[in-house]
Amino acid sequence: MRTANIPLQEIFEEIPREKREETRLSFAISNRLDTLMREHGLNKQQFAKALGKRPNEITRWLSGEHNFTIATISMLSTFFGQPIITVQ
């Protein structure tokens, strides 16, 4: 099998900057949710039940690939009593 001899940085630079930023923000939100869940002693099942969601939806949120709406971010901020994201 042949392998490409392209430096990883070169491949990375081919990804549009907007997509890289979108991915970074998605993972930052999922990491924040994971942290808040741990701080509140919630596992996925408990968190899902408290929000009236299915556990598989929480799994998607924590995957870093979910496209959160403002409504969802707002609901999560209210639930935890602190911001999920901050805007400057």
N, C-alpha and C positions, 0 to 999 in steps of 0.2 A: 504494500500500500504506500502511495506517495503522500507526503504531507506538505502543506504550504510552508514556505520559509518566509512568512511575513511577520514582522515584529508586532506584538500585541498592541503597542501604542499606535501603530499605523492603522490597525483595524479599528481601534477605539475612536480615532480621529475621524473616521468615515461616518460615524453615527452623528446625526445632526445634534447641535448643541441643545436645541429645545427638547429633544427626546432624552438626552442625558440628564437635563435638569428635571424633566417630568419624572424620570425613574428615581432620581435622587430624592425628590420630594415625596414620592409614593412610599419609598422605604423609610424615610424619616417619620412619616405619619404612622406607618405600621409599627415601627420601633417605639414610638411614643405611646401608642395604644398598649403594646405589650408591657411597657414599663408601668403604665397606670393600672393595668389589670393586676400586675404583680403587687404593686403598692396597696391595692385594695383587696388582695387575697382572693382574686377571682380567677377561676379557670375558664376555659372556653364555654363549657356547658353552663356554668353559673352566669357568666356574662351574657350569653345568648338569652337565657331565661329572663334575666333582669330587664333586657331590652325588648323582649318579645320577638326575638329573631331566632332563626335556625342556626345550630352550631356550624354548619357548613358555610354560612355567610360570614361568620366570625373568622373562620379559617381563611376565607378569601381576603378579608380585611387585613389579616396578619401576614399574608403572603407577600405584601409589598407590590402587588400588581393590580390592586383594586383602584378604580377611579372614583374617589370620594366626591360626593356632591357637597355643596355648602350646607344644605339641610342636614346631611348626615354628620358633618363635622360639628355643626351647631348642636345637634342632639347629643353627640358624644361629649362635647365641652360641658353642656348642662348636666349630663349624667355624672361626670367626674368632678364637677364644680371647679374646673380649671381649664385653661385653653389647651386645645390639641395642637393648634398652630398659632403663631403670632405673625402679624403683618406690621411691617415698619414703614 
